[in-house]
Structures are given as structure tokens and as C-alpha cells.
Amino acid sequence: KLEQDAYEAACEILEIANLKKGQLFVVGCSTSEIIGGMIGKSSSPETANAVFSGIYRAAKEREVYLATQ
């Protein structure tokens, strides 16, 4: 569910931003906040993997470069 939600959110942002092939999509987010915690206090590699996978799929489909933090 989290991966799909991240994918859908990224698709919506990419659509609104009207990024073109080869442009850069920069994403920064906190897995702690995503799971309801405070920044840096509840990091989750599993959450990071799911969110990244969804966002990466959207970026790849649009043929934009992805920079993440």
C-alpha cells in the first residue's frame, strides 16, 4: 500500500510540475514522519524502500532523473 501511495503521489506531482524527459525530480522526506514519528527518531529501512520504489517507478516512467535524500 505504501509503495502504491508513493507512486500515485509522485505521478501527481510530476504531472503538476510538468517535468520533461531528462529533467531532475528532487525528493526529500523523512521515514520517521511517514510512519507517524518525529524526524530522525523512528527511521525505517522498510518504509524507505517502499517509498523509494514507488517514486522511482513514477520517475522512470516519465524518464526524469531522480535525486533523493
C-alpha positions as CSV (number, residue, x, y, z in Angstrom):
1,K,0.0,0.0,0.0
2,L,2.8,2.5,0.9
3,E,4.6,1.8,-2.3
4,Q,1.4,2.4,-4.4
5,D,0.6,5.6,-2.4
6,A,4.1,6.9,-3.0
7,Y,3.8,6.1,-6.7
8,E,0.5,7.8,-7.1
9,A,1.7,10.9,-5.2
10,A,4.8,11.1,-7.3
11,C,2.8,10.8,-10.5
12,E,0.5,13.6,-9.4
13,I,3.5,15.9,-8.5
14,L,5.2,15.1,-11.8
15,E,2.0,15.9,-13.7
16,I,1.5,19.2,-11.9
17,A,5.2,20.1,-12.2
18,N,5.1,19.3,-16.0
19,L,8.6,17.9,-15.9
20,K,10.0,16.8,-19.2
21,K,12.2,13.9,-20.2
22,G,15.7,14.4,-18.8
23,Q,14.8,16.9,-16.1
24,L,15.5,16.4,-12.4
25,F,13.0,15.4,-9.8
26,V,14.3,16.1,-6.3
27,V,12.6,14.3,-3.3
28,G,13.4,14.6,0.4
29,C,11.3,13.0,3.0
30,S,11.5,11.5,6.5
31,T,10.6,7.9,7.0
32,S,10.1,8.7,10.7
33,E,7.4,11.3,9.8
34,I,5.8,8.9,7.2
35,I,5.2,6.4,9.9
36,G,4.0,9.0,12.4
37,G,7.1,9.7,14.4
38,M,9.5,12.6,14.8
39,I,12.2,13.3,12.3
40,G,15.2,11.1,13.0
41,K,13.6,9.2,15.8
42,S,11.9,6.3,14.1
43,S,13.8,5.6,10.9
44,S,12.6,2.6,8.9
45,P,14.6,1.0,6.0
46,E,11.5,-0.9,5.0
47,T,9.5,2.3,4.7
48,A,12.3,3.9,2.8
49,N,12.4,1.0,0.4
50,A,8.7,1.1,-0.3
51,V,8.5,4.9,-0.7
52,F,11.6,4.9,-3.0
53,S,10.3,2.1,-5.1
54,G,7.0,3.9,-5.8
55,I,8.7,7.2,-6.5
56,Y,11.4,5.6,-8.7
57,R,8.8,3.8,-10.8
58,A,7.0,7.1,-11.5
59,A,10.2,8.9,-12.3
60,K,11.3,6.1,-14.6
61,E,8.0,6.1,-16.5
62,R,8.4,9.9,-17.1
63,E,12.1,9.4,-18.0
64,V,13.2,12.1,-15.5
65,Y,16.2,11.8,-13.2
66,L,15.6,11.2,-9.5
67,A,17.6,12.7,-6.7
68,T,16.6,11.6,-3.2
69,Q,17.6,12.2,0.3
